[in-house]
Amino acid sequence: MAEVTTREELKDYCLRKLGWPIIEINISEEQIDDRITEGFQKYIEYHYDAVELTYLKHEVTQEDIDNQYLVIDDRVVSVVRMFPLSSTWTKSYMWDIRYQLRLNELWDFTSVNMLNYTITMQHLRNLELMFVGEVPIRFQRHTSKVYLDLAWGSNELPLGSTVVLEGYVAIDPETYPKIYNDLWLKNYSTVLIKRQWGANLQKFQGIQLPGGLTLNGDSIYTEATREMEKMESELQEKFEIPDTDMAELTETI
């Protein structure tokens, strides 16, 4: 079977899996589109294959200073942190303590003690976090705004300075069509369409068709609901990106 690479091919795949064209699937085109969109929303929200880690570079403008927030790409689903603009220990490069350590200890790689250097760097970083800390950031996904809690326009964040943010951006299926062929997404979209099919048939529950057949929307709806709950549980257990705090804790340990 050929790979699914477009939205239309994904629709046809889901309908064929439900029995079309042998079985008539009582669902409109608009309902199919809605369910596939819903499937993508769930996929982007939780599946690690739906997003990629990226670094966002932004030059601060006067408009940013007046607004006191940054407007970023609406495909960004989360912002993890901002890289420090400056450091207590890097006010003057020549007299920076890190520079002096490198100058005095690392000029000869045959005699350097990496253990002492590493421990010293960790100690300096801990002091910086203790007395200076990270810049607090707040991100609102639906407005695509990043709020930085510092003095806009001052030496902390002057006009023309560059801000680098670390975050996750949703993969565009039109640019990378292989996303349509993701097995979990195909199966989940099929289940959502099946559930909608069952909900439609529930409106005609008990009506007999020619030949004595009776529509059983309740059975289709209930079966699809169980499958959907099972897939969502599998998604969170196997494919969800760990919380940032837990990931950092694991790295520390």
Backbone bond lengths (Angstrom), bond angles and torsions (degrees), N, CA, C in turn:
res aa  C-N    CA-C-N  psi(-1)  N-CA   C-N-CA  omega(-1)  CA-C   N-CA-C  phi
1 M - - - 1.458 - - 1.528 109.65 -
2 A 1.331 116.80 135.68 1.460 120.88 179.98 1.523 110.30 -68.54
3 E 1.324 115.11 154.42 1.457 120.39 178.90 1.524 110.47 -69.33
4 V 1.328 115.35 148.76 1.468 121.92 174.30 1.526 107.47 -83.97
5 T 1.333 117.03 121.24 1.464 120.28 -175.56 1.524 113.34 -127.94
6 T 1.337 118.25 -0.05 1.462 120.58 178.29 1.524 109.62 -137.48
7 R 1.315 115.33 166.55 1.469 120.27 178.96 1.530 110.85 -65.15
8 E 1.343 117.29 -39.85 1.455 120.63 179.31 1.526 111.33 -64.19
9 E 1.323 116.73 -40.05 1.462 120.11 177.71 1.526 110.70 -65.69
10 L 1.335 116.82 -34.25 1.466 119.89 176.90 1.524 110.53 -66.27
11 K 1.336 117.53 -40.21 1.467 121.13 176.44 1.529 110.10 -58.81
12 D 1.336 116.10 -50.38 1.464 120.35 -177.80 1.528 111.02 -62.23
13 Y 1.326 116.59 -39.16 1.465 120.31 179.17 1.532 110.19 -60.82
14 C 1.325 116.47 -46.92 1.471 120.71 -178.42 1.529 111.03 -62.39
15 L 1.324 116.62 -43.36 1.466 120.03 -178.99 1.526 110.97 -66.70
16 R 1.324 117.04 -41.38 1.470 119.75 177.87 1.522 111.27 -62.26
17 K 1.317 116.22 -37.57 1.467 119.46 179.98 1.531 111.49 -66.90
18 L 1.329 116.29 -26.69 1.468 120.64 178.50 1.532 112.39 -86.34
19 G 1.349 116.32 -5.26 1.460 118.52 175.37 1.505 115.94 118.91
20 W 1.343 117.12 -7.50 1.464 119.90 178.29 1.534 109.89 -70.23
21 P 1.329 120.96 140.90 1.479 127.62 7.43 1.533 114.24 -94.55
22 I 1.346 117.47 5.60 1.473 120.02 178.68 1.520 109.66 -66.48
23 I 1.336 115.83 -40.17 1.461 121.60 179.96 1.521 108.38 -112.27
24 E 1.303 116.47 136.61 1.463 120.11 177.43 1.529 109.59 -77.11
25 I 1.319 116.56 124.36 1.461 121.86 179.71 1.525 107.54 -96.83
26 N 1.322 116.26 112.01 1.467 121.36 -174.70 1.528 110.82 -83.00
27 I 1.328 115.06 79.80 1.455 121.07 -178.87 1.530 108.24 -154.52
28 S 1.320 117.09 141.55 1.465 120.84 -176.55 1.528 110.96 -84.10
29 E 1.335 115.58 163.79 1.462 121.42 177.44 1.527 110.88 -60.84
30 E 1.336 115.98 -39.25 1.464 119.90 -179.83 1.523 110.97 -64.23
31 Q 1.325 116.50 -39.36 1.469 119.99 178.58 1.522 111.10 -66.99
32 I 1.323 117.60 -37.82 1.466 120.65 176.90 1.523 110.35 -62.67
33 D 1.335 116.30 -45.76 1.474 120.54 178.36 1.525 111.14 -59.62
34 D 1.332 116.30 -43.33 1.464 120.19 -179.94 1.526 111.69 -62.15
35 R 1.324 117.07 -42.94 1.462 120.53 -178.12 1.525 111.32 -69.46
36 I 1.322 118.06 -37.17 1.467 120.18 177.42 1.524 110.11 -67.27
37 T 1.330 116.70 -40.07 1.466 120.23 175.82 1.525 110.27 -61.64
38 E 1.319 116.78 -41.90 1.466 121.23 177.21 1.528 111.18 -62.40
39 G 1.338 115.95 -39.63 1.458 119.76 177.52 1.518 111.73 -63.11
40 F 1.338 117.20 -41.27 1.462 121.02 177.54 1.529 111.05 -63.85
41 Q 1.315 117.62 -39.40 1.460 120.86 179.34 1.530 111.09 -61.46
42 K 1.308 116.25 -44.82 1.468 120.02 177.56 1.531 110.85 -65.44
43 Y 1.311 116.38 -40.12 1.462 122.40 179.89 1.531 111.00 -62.01
44 I 1.323 116.54 -47.43 1.467 120.94 -179.90 1.522 111.19 -67.40
45 E 1.314 116.76 -34.56 1.463 120.96 -176.36 1.526 112.40 -66.98
46 Y 1.339 117.17 -35.19 1.451 119.11 -169.76 1.533 115.70 -126.03
47 H 1.320 119.24 -25.86 1.472 120.41 -171.54 1.524 110.62 -85.00
48 Y 1.350 116.82 130.43 1.464 119.93 -177.66 1.522 113.08 -68.21
49 D 1.351 118.16 -21.76 1.453 120.75 178.51 1.525 112.82 -78.76
50 A 1.321 117.75 -8.89 1.465 121.16 -177.08 1.521 112.34 -89.20
51 V 1.321 117.55 -14.48 1.463 121.34 -178.17 1.522 109.18 -130.48
52 E 1.326 115.54 163.28 1.455 119.87 175.76 1.518 109.72 -137.38
53 L 1.333 114.85 145.65 1.456 120.69 178.03 1.520 109.13 -70.16
54 T 1.328 116.13 133.55 1.456 119.89 -178.16 1.523 109.85 -143.97
55 Y 1.323 115.55 164.61 1.462 122.47 177.97 1.518 108.20 -120.56
56 L 1.308 115.74 120.71 1.456 122.75 -174.48 1.525 109.65 -99.63
57 K 1.310 116.28 122.07 1.459 122.23 -179.74 1.520 108.66 -104.15
58 H 1.338 116.25 129.73 1.462 120.64 -177.44 1.522 109.68 -141.24
59 E 1.332 115.92 128.02 1.463 120.86 176.26 1.523 109.10 -91.64
60 V 1.320 116.22 126.77 1.463 122.09 -174.71 1.526 110.22 -70.28
61 T 1.334 116.04 126.45 1.458 122.52 178.09 1.533 109.73 -107.64
62 Q 1.323 115.49 172.30 1.457 119.61 178.03 1.527 110.73 -64.86
63 E 1.328 115.95 -34.84 1.469 119.57 177.14 1.525 111.06 -62.47
64 D 1.332 116.79 -40.21 1.467 120.35 177.27 1.529 110.69 -61.79
65 I 1.338 116.58 -42.47 1.467 120.99 -179.73 1.527 110.54 -64.40
66 D 1.333 116.22 -41.52 1.469 119.52 178.94 1.530 110.83 -65.52
67 N 1.342 116.65 -41.24 1.471 120.50 -179.54 1.519 112.21 -75.90
68 Q 1.336 116.44 -30.21 1.465 124.11 -174.98 1.532 111.92 63.44
69 Y 1.326 115.18 35.88 1.455 121.75 170.63 1.527 108.15 -159.15
70 L 1.333 116.02 162.83 1.454 122.60 178.44 1.520 109.29 -108.60
71 V 1.310 117.19 138.99 1.463 122.33 174.61 1.529 107.73 -101.38
72 I 1.331 116.37 123.17 1.455 120.96 -176.15 1.522 110.24 -119.55
73 D 1.324 115.52 176.93 1.462 122.38 -178.22 1.532 110.27 -56.48
74 D 1.340 116.26 134.92 1.464 119.43 -177.90 1.519 113.05 -72.44
75 R 1.334 118.06 -5.92 1.468 120.34 175.35 1.529 112.04 -82.77
76 V 1.324 117.58 -7.80 1.459 121.25 178.58 1.529 108.61 -73.11
77 V 1.332 116.49 125.91 1.464 120.66 -177.62 1.527 112.26 -100.37
78 S 1.331 117.98 -19.49 1.461 119.96 177.20 1.525 109.03 -161.03
79 V 1.332 115.25 150.05 1.458 122.68 174.16 1.525 107.01 -119.79
80 V 1.321 115.66 120.25 1.459 121.17 -173.50 1.525 111.82 -85.46
81 R 1.329 117.09 -46.87 1.460 119.79 -176.58 1.514 109.99 -164.29
82 M 1.336 115.03 168.66 1.451 121.86 174.38 1.516 108.01 -116.14
83 F 1.306 116.50 134.46 1.451 119.84 177.40 1.523 109.09 -71.28
84 P 1.324 117.72 139.56 1.472 120.58 -175.88 1.520 111.83 -60.96
85 L 1.339 114.68 135.98 1.459 120.42 178.18 1.510 111.53 -76.48
86 S 1.316 115.01 -36.26 1.458 120.31 -179.38 1.510 108.49 -147.65
87 S 1.301 116.53 175.10 1.459 121.27 -177.40 1.510 110.09 -142.13
88 T 1.315 115.41 147.54 1.455 120.20 176.81 1.514 110.79 -58.17
89 W 1.326 115.70 -28.59 1.462 120.33 -174.82 1.527 112.27 -94.20
90 T 1.325 117.90 1.65 1.465 119.25 -175.82 1.518 111.88 -126.59
91 K 1.323 117.93 36.67 1.451 120.65 177.69 1.515 111.10 -69.34
92 S 1.316 116.54 -36.65 1.459 121.06 176.90 1.515 107.45 -132.58
93 Y 1.329 115.46 120.45 1.462 118.45 -172.19 1.526 111.89 -61.84
94 M 1.353 118.27 -42.49 1.458 120.71 -177.26 1.522 111.67 -62.24
95 W 1.347 116.60 -35.48 1.457 119.37 -177.53 1.522 112.11 -102.34
96 D 1.297 116.55 12.53 1.456 120.58 175.70 1.526 109.54 -63.77
97 I 1.331 116.70 133.51 1.462 120.04 -176.76 1.521 111.26 -64.53
98 R 1.339 116.82 -32.79 1.458 118.95 177.52 1.529 110.62 -67.48
99 Y 1.322 115.83 -39.54 1.464 119.71 178.38 1.524 110.95 -62.72
100 Q 1.334 116.45 -41.91 1.460 120.31 -179.52 1.526 111.02 -66.13
101 L 1.330 116.98 -36.98 1.468 119.66 177.50 1.525 110.73 -64.32
102 R 1.316 115.87 -43.33 1.461 118.27 178.55 1.525 111.25 -65.57
103 L 1.344 115.43 -39.92 1.460 119.82 -177.83 1.518 111.54 -64.94
104 N 1.323 117.43 -39.74 1.452 121.32 -173.72 1.522 113.80 -91.72
105 E 1.329 117.47 -21.14 1.461 119.30 -175.19 1.522 113.40 -113.46
106 L 1.328 117.50 -30.45 1.454 118.93 -171.82 1.522 113.86 -103.96
107 W 1.322 117.27 5.49 1.466 118.16 179.90 1.518 111.54 -67.36
108 D 1.336 116.98 -24.82 1.461 121.65 178.82 1.525 108.04 -121.97
109 F 1.324 117.72 102.06 1.459 120.93 -175.04 1.515 113.42 -72.12
110 T 1.335 117.51 -5.54 1.460 119.83 178.33 1.524 111.83 -85.00
111 S 1.345 117.30 -16.99 1.463 119.62 -176.76 1.526 113.18 -122.04
112 V 1.307 117.41 5.24 1.456 120.29 -176.82 1.530 110.93 -73.11
113 N 1.329 115.18 143.60 1.460 121.85 175.40 1.529 107.47 -105.70
114 M 1.320 116.92 99.34 1.461 121.27 -175.52 1.516 112.09 -67.30
115 L 1.326 117.59 -28.81 1.457 120.06 -178.76 1.523 110.56 -64.31
116 N 1.324 116.97 -49.31 1.465 119.93 179.70 1.520 111.33 -62.59
117 Y 1.322 115.53 -41.37 1.463 119.64 -179.31 1.530 110.72 -63.48
118 T 1.337 116.71 -43.56 1.459 120.59 -179.22 1.520 111.19 -63.59
119 I 1.326 116.64 -44.63 1.465 120.71 179.54 1.525 110.69 -63.20
120 T 1.340 117.08 -39.69 1.466 120.92 178.60 1.516 111.20 -64.05
121 M 1.324 117.67 -43.14 1.461 121.38 179.10 1.528 111.29 -63.30
122 Q 1.325 116.68 -40.29 1.464 120.39 178.22 1.526 110.39 -65.33
123 H 1.331 116.04 -38.78 1.461 120.35 179.13 1.532 110.67 -64.57
124 L 1.335 117.17 -44.32 1.459 120.94 178.64 1.525 110.91 -62.96
125 R 1.333 116.61 -40.42 1.460 119.99 179.29 1.526 110.88 -65.34
126 N 1.330 117.58 -39.72 1.459 120.60 177.95 1.523 111.31 -63.72
127 L 1.342 116.95 -40.42 1.463 120.22 177.29 1.527 110.64 -63.55
128 E 1.322 116.32 -41.03 1.465 120.10 179.22 1.520 111.34 -63.21
129 L 1.348 116.62 -42.81 1.462 120.43 178.25 1.518 111.25 -66.47
130 M 1.338 117.16 -34.14 1.456 121.25 -178.43 1.526 112.12 -70.55
131 F 1.336 116.89 -44.56 1.460 120.28 -173.12 1.529 113.41 -97.51
132 V 1.326 117.43 -22.45 1.461 120.41 -179.49 1.525 110.61 -113.06
133 G 1.338 116.21 -51.40 1.453 121.45 179.46 1.517 113.37 79.60
134 E 1.326 115.56 172.43 1.457 121.45 176.64 1.528 109.56 -82.61
135 V 1.318 115.67 153.97 1.462 120.14 176.39 1.530 108.69 -72.71
136 P 1.339 118.61 121.43 1.470 119.82 178.75 1.528 110.48 -65.46
137 I 1.311 116.65 134.60 1.457 121.57 177.75 1.520 109.31 -126.70
138 R 1.325 115.05 149.28 1.464 121.72 176.53 1.522 107.45 -132.55
139 F 1.330 115.73 131.24 1.463 121.04 -176.43 1.511 109.52 -122.99
140 Q 1.339 115.91 129.53 1.455 122.17 175.53 1.530 107.81 -112.17
141 R 1.316 114.68 110.40 1.472 120.18 -172.45 1.526 112.28 -65.25
142 H 1.329 118.02 -39.64 1.453 120.33 -174.33 1.527 113.11 -75.19
143 T 1.312 117.51 -18.98 1.464 120.47 175.89 1.518 112.08 -105.41
144 S 1.347 116.87 -7.58 1.475 122.79 -178.85 1.528 111.14 57.80
145 K 1.326 116.57 38.76 1.459 120.93 -179.62 1.529 110.35 -114.97
146 V 1.334 115.96 137.41 1.452 122.48 175.83 1.531 107.90 -115.18
147 Y 1.326 116.26 120.04 1.463 121.91 179.28 1.526 108.90 -98.57
148 L 1.324 116.97 127.42 1.458 123.10 177.52 1.526 107.76 -110.05
149 D 1.326 115.65 120.57 1.464 120.31 -176.58 1.522 110.65 -86.63
150 L 1.318 115.11 78.63 1.458 122.03 175.99 1.528 108.59 -151.38
151 A 1.325 116.27 -178.90 1.466 121.11 -176.21 1.525 109.98 -84.20
152 W 1.327 116.05 98.41 1.462 121.13 -179.77 1.531 110.08 -65.60
153 G 1.322 116.23 136.01 1.451 121.48 177.09 1.512 114.88 84.33
154 S 1.338 117.39 -7.89 1.461 121.14 178.49 1.523 109.31 -93.15
155 N 1.337 115.65 -167.07 1.464 119.39 177.55 1.524 112.12 -64.59
156 E 1.332 116.32 -22.17 1.465 119.45 178.77 1.526 111.25 -68.62
157 L 1.329 116.72 -39.57 1.456 121.11 -179.45 1.530 109.23 -146.74
158 P 1.325 117.17 77.67 1.469 120.66 -176.57 1.532 112.33 -77.00
159 L 1.308 115.18 164.19 1.449 121.71 175.91 1.530 110.11 -61.04
160 G 1.328 116.82 132.72 1.455 121.71 179.21 1.510 114.96 88.44
161 S 1.324 117.34 -5.61 1.471 119.23 177.93 1.528 109.88 -72.07
162 T 1.310 115.77 160.01 1.460 121.39 -176.62 1.519 110.08 -108.42
163 V 1.319 115.60 128.70 1.460 122.20 177.60 1.530 108.40 -106.96
164 V 1.321 116.50 132.14 1.465 121.75 177.48 1.522 108.16 -117.61
165 L 1.321 115.63 120.35 1.460 122.50 -179.04 1.524 109.78 -111.37
166 E 1.306 115.25 144.81 1.467 121.42 174.18 1.514 108.57 -105.68
167 G 1.321 116.88 129.31 1.455 119.60 -178.75 1.512 112.31 -163.05
168 Y 1.321 115.16 -174.10 1.455 121.95 -179.98 1.530 109.43 -117.59
169 V 1.327 115.77 134.89 1.458 121.77 -179.48 1.521 109.04 -120.33
170 A 1.340 115.74 140.50 1.463 120.50 179.75 1.527 110.23 -70.82
171 I 1.318 116.16 136.82 1.459 121.30 178.76 1.529 109.32 -74.42
172 D 1.313 116.55 131.87 1.459 121.78 -179.70 1.533 109.39 -81.25
173 P 1.346 118.01 116.56 1.478 119.42 -177.94 1.518 113.14 -66.81
174 E 1.333 117.95 -22.58 1.458 119.46 178.23 1.529 110.79 -73.12
175 T 1.327 115.77 -29.84 1.467 120.33 177.37 1.523 111.07 -84.33
176 Y 1.333 115.91 -37.87 1.465 121.58 179.53 1.534 108.33 -122.08
177 P 1.334 118.08 81.00 1.471 121.71 -172.77 1.520 114.63 -66.01
178 K 1.334 118.50 -12.48 1.468 119.63 178.73 1.520 111.89 -62.54
179 I 1.333 117.00 -17.40 1.460 120.04 -179.86 1.531 110.82 -64.13
180 Y 1.344 117.20 -28.77 1.467 120.47 178.58 1.522 111.58 -64.82
181 N 1.336 116.79 -22.45 1.460 120.54 -176.40 1.525 112.63 -93.42
182 D 1.332 117.06 6.33 1.464 119.55 178.40 1.530 109.41 -62.04
183 L 1.330 116.38 129.35 1.463 121.17 -173.33 1.519 111.87 -62.56
184 W 1.348 117.50 -42.90 1.464 119.29 -179.02 1.522 110.68 -64.89
185 L 1.324 116.92 -42.48 1.466 120.62 -179.10 1.527 110.74 -63.69
186 K 1.329 117.77 -41.69 1.465 120.79 179.63 1.530 110.50 -62.89
187 N 1.327 116.31 -46.52 1.462 119.93 -178.34 1.530 111.59 -67.10
188 Y 1.332 116.10 -40.17 1.470 119.01 -178.54 1.528 110.76 -68.55
189 S 1.332 117.60 -40.06 1.462 120.71 177.23 1.529 110.35 -62.17
190 T 1.328 116.26 -39.27 1.466 120.40 178.14 1.518 111.08 -62.53
191 V 1.331 116.62 -43.16 1.467 120.77 179.95 1.524 111.06 -64.77
192 L 1.327 117.44 -39.84 1.468 120.12 178.95 1.529 111.02 -64.31
193 I 1.321 116.82 -40.89 1.470 120.36 178.12 1.527 109.94 -66.86
194 K 1.320 116.48 -40.09 1.470 120.78 177.73 1.527 110.87 -61.25
195 R 1.324 116.66 -41.29 1.461 120.89 179.34 1.530 110.63 -65.26
196 Q 1.338 116.30 -40.45 1.466 119.61 176.79 1.521 110.69 -64.74
197 W 1.323 116.83 -39.00 1.464 121.89 176.96 1.533 109.97 -58.81
198 G 1.336 116.04 -47.08 1.461 120.01 178.60 1.520 111.98 -62.34
199 A 1.347 117.30 -39.62 1.463 120.68 178.99 1.534 110.59 -64.20
200 N 1.340 116.57 -37.17 1.457 119.58 177.79 1.532 111.25 -65.44
201 L 1.324 116.30 -42.95 1.467 120.36 -177.55 1.521 112.19 -70.34
202 Q 1.329 117.10 -24.02 1.469 119.55 178.65 1.525 111.84 -60.97
203 K 1.336 116.95 -26.24 1.471 120.62 179.83 1.526 111.42 -68.32
204 F 1.354 116.25 -19.79 1.468 120.69 -178.74 1.526 110.98 -114.26
205 Q 1.315 116.12 26.57 1.465 120.50 -177.46 1.527 110.89 -60.33
206 G 1.338 115.85 130.93 1.460 120.87 175.90 1.513 114.50 91.70
207 I 1.350 117.24 -11.36 1.462 119.82 179.68 1.527 109.28 -77.00
208 Q 1.324 116.46 129.66 1.453 121.08 -179.89 1.524 110.68 -90.58
209 L 1.333 114.61 136.20 1.446 121.48 176.68 1.521 109.45 -93.54
210 P 1.340 117.51 166.04 1.483 119.24 175.89 1.531 110.86 -55.47
211 G 1.319 115.06 134.34 1.449 120.36 -178.13 1.519 112.96 96.30
212 G 1.332 116.62 1.43 1.454 120.34 176.97 1.513 115.34 87.12
213 L 1.344 118.05 4.44 1.461 121.34 178.95 1.523 110.47 -72.23
214 T 1.325 115.76 144.69 1.471 121.69 179.35 1.516 109.66 -123.40
215 L 1.311 117.42 131.55 1.460 121.69 177.97 1.530 110.11 -70.08
216 N 1.315 116.37 134.18 1.466 120.74 -178.42 1.526 109.00 -124.91
217 G 1.322 115.54 75.19 1.461 120.59 -179.84 1.511 113.42 -68.02
218 D 1.339 116.75 -32.08 1.467 120.58 -179.00 1.529 111.14 -60.25
219 S 1.324 117.16 -43.21 1.462 121.33 -178.37 1.528 110.71 -63.97
220 I 1.337 117.50 -45.01 1.466 121.16 179.72 1.528 110.27 -64.57
221 Y 1.326 116.23 -42.97 1.472 120.62 -178.37 1.527 111.12 -64.48
222 T 1.334 116.78 -45.06 1.463 121.12 -178.51 1.519 111.23 -65.75
223 E 1.330 116.88 -43.39 1.464 121.03 179.59 1.529 110.71 -63.17
224 A 1.332 116.76 -42.87 1.464 120.62 179.13 1.526 111.54 -65.84
225 T 1.318 116.92 -37.17 1.472 120.70 178.81 1.519 111.02 -63.76
226 R 1.332 117.28 -42.12 1.470 120.88 177.55 1.529 110.53 -62.99
227 E 1.322 116.36 -44.65 1.463 119.82 178.96 1.528 111.45 -62.88
228 M 1.322 116.46 -40.05 1.458 120.95 179.96 1.524 110.85 -64.05
229 E 1.312 117.33 -45.17 1.468 120.86 179.66 1.523 111.29 -63.59
230 K 1.325 116.38 -38.62 1.465 120.42 178.15 1.528 111.01 -64.94
231 M 1.329 117.30 -41.79 1.461 120.87 -179.35 1.530 111.24 -68.99
232 E 1.332 117.81 -38.14 1.465 120.79 178.59 1.523 110.90 -66.57
233 S 1.327 116.85 -37.35 1.459 120.14 176.04 1.524 111.02 -65.85
234 E 1.332 116.33 -41.47 1.461 121.16 177.10 1.527 110.95 -63.51
235 L 1.321 116.02 -37.98 1.465 121.08 179.59 1.522 111.09 -60.99
236 Q 1.318 117.43 -46.85 1.453 121.23 -177.85 1.521 112.33 -72.36
237 E 1.325 117.69 -30.16 1.465 120.70 -178.35 1.529 112.76 -81.60
238 K 1.342 117.65 -35.22 1.459 120.47 -171.36 1.527 114.31 -110.00
239 F 1.328 117.35 -30.96 1.464 119.37 -168.84 1.521 114.65 -117.81
240 E 1.315 118.29 -3.22 1.465 119.87 -176.90 1.523 110.47 -78.59
241 I 1.339 117.09 141.28 1.464 122.02 175.44 1.522 108.63 -70.56
242 P 1.351 118.90 130.35 1.464 120.32 179.63 1.519 111.08 -59.92
243 D 1.335 115.98 151.38 1.457 120.63 175.54 1.514 109.68 -59.12
244 T 1.334 115.69 147.62 1.463 120.88 -176.57 1.525 111.54 -58.20
245 D 1.320 116.17 -43.92 1.469 119.60 -177.93 1.517 111.24 -62.13
246 M 1.339 116.97 -41.21 1.446 120.42 -179.92 1.514 110.86 -67.95
247 A 1.342 117.00 -38.89 1.466 120.79 178.96 1.527 110.62 -63.43
248 E 1.349 116.16 -42.43 1.454 119.83 179.76 1.526 110.75 -66.86
249 L 1.348 116.47 -37.29 1.458 120.34 178.57 1.523 110.21 -63.60
250 T 1.338 116.50 -42.30 1.456 120.31 179.48 1.515 111.08 -62.52
251 E 1.353 117.10 -41.69 1.447 120.29 179.02 1.509 111.09 -64.39
252 T 1.342 116.49 -37.84 1.461 120.29 -179.77 1.513 111.65 -65.41
253 I 1.356 115.40 -43.14 1.457 119.55 179.50 1.515 110.72 -67.34
